[in-house]
């Protein structure tokens, strides 16, 4: 029941966001997908998505490494009663 309500609300929200640029009723999302999937832009889109994934992964792993280093330092320096 909840899934049906959420799907209905999502469809209503998507319908509300639809931008009718012409009488055909093409949504902005469809227009963007059509633009990105053109052969001229498809390779650049794939490269941009892969680069974004690499950058976000590098940032996240650097953050996790720093957090792990702090935890190891605290484990060595601080006595068990303070942890």
N, C-alpha and C positions, 0 to 999 in steps of 0.2 A: 504494500500500500504506500509506504514512504517513497519507494523508488518511483512509483507511478506519479506521485505528486511532484517529486523533484524533477522528473523528466518533463512533466507538463510545465512546471515553472521555468525550466531551462528553455523549452521551446517558445514559451511566451516571451522570455527575455531576449532570445535570439531573434524572434520576430520583431520585437520592439527596436532592436539595434539595426535591423536591415535598412540599408540605404538604397532607395530606389532612384538610381541615377537616370534611368530612362523608363519608357513604358514597359519594357521587358521585365523589370523588377529584379535586376541582378543585385545581389547583396554585395557589400564591400568586401566581405570575406571571400566570396566567389571570384570577384574581380582581382583581389590580391593573389589568390591561388593561381588564377589563370596567368597573371603577369609573371609570377615566380616560376611557374612550370614551363614557360617558353624556353626553347632550346638555348636561346642566347643567355638567359639568366639562370638556367638550371644548374650548371656547373658552379657558378659563382655562389649560388644559394647553398649548395652542398659544402663548398669550401668554407663559407661563413659559419654554417652550423657546426662543422667539425672544429673549426678554430675556436668558436665560442665554448664548445664542450671541453676542449683541451685547456683553455684559460680558466674556466670555472673549476675543473678538476685540479689544476695546479694550485689555484688559490685555496681550495678546500683542503688539499693535502698539506699545504704549508701551515695552515691554521691548526690542523690536527696534530702535526709534528710539534708545533710550538706548545700546544696544550699538553701533549705527552711529556715533553721535556720539562715543563713546569711541574707536572705531577711526579716525575722521577726525582727531580731536585728536592721537592718537598718531602718525599719519602725518605731521602737520604739525610736531610738536614733536620727536619722537625722530629721530635720524639713522638712516640705513639700516643701519649696522653693529649697532645695538641691536635691530633688529626681527627 
